[in-house]
Amino acid sequence: VTVPPPPERDITVTRSSVRMDTEGMTTLVAMASDGRLHTPVAAEFDLQNARLAYEAFANRKGRGRIVLTCQNT
């Protein structure tokens, strides 16, 4: 059973279907490698602030990824 995500920007999902697609996955990997796949970032947190990142993820209302970064010192 697929649970649709909550409505966002007046967009609702009425049906969702997933299947394995090697060709499609290969295309996505190539697009990501070439920088042609845009994935919006909502916020970035240093690894030391992982708790804040989790809280932002749990309470977010918009789109975009929550990214953890590691600063090598």
VMD Tcl script that draws the C-alpha trace (Angstrom):
set ca {
  {0.00 0.00 0.00}
  {1.40 3.36 -1.03}
  {0.60 6.34 1.16}
  {0.54 9.51 -0.94}
  {2.45 12.54 0.38}
  {0.51 15.49 1.77}
  {-0.67 18.11 -0.74}
  {1.95 20.71 -1.60}
  {1.43 23.81 -3.72}
  {-2.05 22.54 -4.62}
  {-0.56 19.32 -6.07}
  {-1.93 15.98 -4.91}
  {-0.92 12.44 -5.79}
  {-3.74 10.09 -6.66}
  {-1.71 7.09 -7.78}
  {1.90 6.03 -7.39}
  {3.70 3.13 -9.04}
  {7.31 1.99 -8.75}
  {9.25 -0.63 -10.65}
  {12.89 -1.55 -11.12}
  {14.31 0.19 -14.18}
  {18.01 -0.35 -14.82}
  {18.05 1.92 -17.87}
  {16.32 4.73 -15.99}
  {18.67 4.40 -13.01}
  {21.68 4.47 -15.34}
  {20.34 7.68 -16.90}
  {19.81 9.29 -13.47}
  {23.34 8.38 -12.35}
  {24.78 9.86 -15.56}
  {22.73 13.04 -15.13}
  {23.89 13.41 -11.52}
  {27.52 12.82 -12.51}
  {27.29 15.42 -15.28}
  {25.64 18.00 -13.00}
  {22.37 17.90 -14.99}
  {20.22 16.59 -12.12}
  {19.08 19.41 -9.86}
  {18.14 18.42 -6.33}
  {17.03 21.45 -4.30}
  {18.67 21.93 -0.90}
  {16.54 23.42 1.85}
  {19.36 23.71 4.39}
  {22.92 22.62 5.14}
  {24.24 21.74 8.58}
  {27.72 20.84 9.74}
  {27.95 17.31 11.07}
  {28.39 18.74 14.57}
  {24.86 20.12 14.26}
  {23.24 16.82 13.25}
  {20.58 17.24 15.93}
  {19.53 20.60 14.47}
  {19.48 19.02 11.01}
  {17.18 16.27 12.25}
  {14.88 18.80 13.87}
  {14.77 20.83 10.65}
  {13.95 17.65 8.71}
  {11.23 16.60 11.15}
  {9.58 20.04 11.18}
  {10.04 21.16 7.58}
  {7.15 22.36 5.52}
  {8.83 23.13 2.19}
  {10.80 21.26 -0.41}
  {14.47 20.44 -0.60}
  {17.01 18.20 1.01}
  {18.57 18.63 4.41}
  {22.32 18.20 3.89}
  {24.96 17.30 6.46}
  {28.48 18.51 5.68}
  {31.78 17.59 7.26}
  {34.46 20.26 7.54}
  {37.91 18.63 7.59}
  {40.18 20.61 9.90}
}
mol new
graphics top color blue
foreach p $ca { graphics top sphere $p radius 0.5 }
foreach p [lrange $ca 0 end-1] q [lrange $ca 1 end] { graphics top cylinder $p $q radius 0.2 }
display resetview
